[in-house]
Amino acid sequence: MSIPESTEPLDDEYRDTVEYCGRAFSKYSLEAGTYFAPVDEEEIERLELMHNVLSKVFDNRLIFPPMATPRSILDCGCGAANWAVEVAEQHPDCEVLGIDVSPHMLPDHPPRNLDFQIDDLNSRFTFPGNSFDLVHSQMVAGGIHASRWPSYVRDIYRVTKPGGWCQIVEMYLNAQSDNGRLTYDHALSKWSSRYLNTLSPRKNPRAALSMAGWMENAGFVDIESKLITLPMSAWSTESRDQRIGRANRENIKELLATAALYPLTEQTKMPMEEFEQLISRARDEAGDPSLKAYFPLYVFIGRKPGRR
Ligand SMILES: C[S@@+](CC[C@H](N)C(=O)[O-])C[C@H]1O[C@@H](n2cnc3c(N)ncnc32)[C@H](O)[C@@H]1O
């Protein structure tokens, strides 16, 4: 199939990167105010680390709803496509489509049943209704405009087949601890408030807290949500959580810097030296077992009424 010429300039625009503080960012994402994390090799490696952590958290399950073998899956904001590749490999008869605003992290040799589309999820979906057995959306809160969320969830509903499911996973990047030792004076708390306040009000980094309501309003039924304590390091006395925390240590170390670099130093003009000190202290605290720090991780599933 030949690609219409008129789409080419847009494709080029999506391909450009800009370098900032030694990291590569999508030029389109920064200029359009879409997404502010890097899209380079280091981020690909971090996303793989995060995928491995989530595999431990979810006991190697990729799909949570109780559904028969899916035939078509949409992965929104697929990133380096770790989830999409595994799901495509596990379901060779299923067509998987990954969408991302950035083509930079996509694998060169995906399974033959996995395709990609470069697009901004802040625009309304153009897919025909009732297209996918499962729509997956994971960790895209940094890139969905705050005002877009309700219609984003409605779009997910529209393109889900009757009887099909959505699966949404978001981490709320607000450092927490349940033992009372993490105070407002800790760098982790300052990191969280600076990061969350910088992203707001254009983005909604607290989107997970409203998700179930948006899903219900969109029409989803059998909605289930789960809040998981995702330890930043191996502080737990329980062996499973200790393994998860150990695996998550490196992911969190990287995430603290990658998520906040552009928002804090470019958007709020925090001096680089202050940023580096904040990150260094926050990393130490994330690894301090006495603080028992974690990020809340939210998981949602919902079914579109009807039969597949
Ligand atoms: C933190 S990564 C998560 C990637 C993947 N879902 C995962 O869990 O490993 C966020 C991804 O969402 C993409 N993204 C963010 N906002 C987007 C938008 N508005 N449209 C399309 N992709 C978006 C980013 O380019 C990035 O690849």
The ligand as an SDF file (V2000), in Angstrom:
LIG
                    3D

 27 29  0  0  0  0  0  0  0  0999 V2000
    6.4570    5.7510   30.5340 C   0  0  0  0  0  0  0  0  0  0  0  0
    6.3800    5.2280   28.8810 S   0  0  0  0  0  0  0  0  0  0  0  0
    5.4380    3.7200   29.0730 C   0  0  0  0  0  0  0  0  0  0  0  0
    5.5890    2.7920   27.9010 C   0  0  0  0  0  0  0  0  0  0  0  0
    4.8240    1.4800   27.9920 C   0  0  0  0  0  0  0  0  0  0  0  0
    3.3990    1.6880   28.0500 N   0  0  0  0  0  0  0  0  0  0  0  0
    5.2920    0.6850   29.1740 C   0  0  0  0  0  0  0  0  0  0  0  0
    4.5290    0.5270   30.1230 O   0  0  0  0  0  0  0  0  0  0  0  0
    6.4420    0.2370   29.1550 O   0  0  0  0  0  0  0  0  0  0  0  0
    5.1620    6.3150   28.1830 C   0  0  0  0  0  0  0  0  0  0  0  0
    5.0360    6.1480   26.6880 C   0  0  0  0  0  0  0  0  0  0  0  0
    3.8180    6.7710   26.2940 O   0  0  0  0  0  0  0  0  0  0  0  0
    4.0490    7.5500   25.1480 C   0  0  0  0  0  0  0  0  0  0  0  0
    3.0840    8.6530   25.1550 N   0  0  0  0  0  0  0  0  0  0  0  0
    2.9110    9.5600   26.1320 C   0  0  0  0  0  0  0  0  0  0  0  0
    1.9510   10.4140   25.7840 N   0  0  0  0  0  0  0  0  0  0  0  0
    1.5080   10.0400   24.5700 C   0  0  0  0  0  0  0  0  0  0  0  0
    0.5220   10.5420   23.6930 C   0  0  0  0  0  0  0  0  0  0  0  0
   -0.1850   11.6280   23.9980 N   0  0  0  0  0  0  0  0  0  0  0  0
    0.3280    9.9160   22.5200 N   0  0  0  0  0  0  0  0  0  0  0  0
    1.0410    8.8110   22.2050 C   0  0  0  0  0  0  0  0  0  0  0  0
    1.9900    8.2970   22.9910 N   0  0  0  0  0  0  0  0  0  0  0  0
    2.2190    8.8920   24.1690 C   0  0  0  0  0  0  0  0  0  0  0  0
    5.4770    8.0490   25.3000 C   0  0  0  0  0  0  0  0  0  0  0  0
    6.0330    8.4350   24.0580 O   0  0  0  0  0  0  0  0  0  0  0  0
    6.1550    6.8400   25.9150 C   0  0  0  0  0  0  0  0  0  0  0  0
    6.6580    5.9950   24.9270 O   0  0  0  0  0  0  0  0  0  0  0  0
  1  2  1  0
  2  3  1  0
  2 10  1  0
  3  4  1  0
  4  5  1  0
  5  6  1  0
  5  7  1  0
  7  8  2  0
  7  9  1  0
 10 11  1  0
 11 12  1  0
 11 26  1  0
 12 13  1  0
 13 14  1  0
 13 24  1  0
 14 15  1  0
 14 23  1  0
 15 16  2  0
 16 17  1  0
 17 18  1  0
 17 23  2  0
 18 19  1  0
 18 20  2  0
 20 21  1  0
 21 22  2  0
 22 23  1  0
 24 25  1  0
 24 26  1  0
 26 27  1  0
M  CHG  2   2   1   9  -1
M  END
$$$$
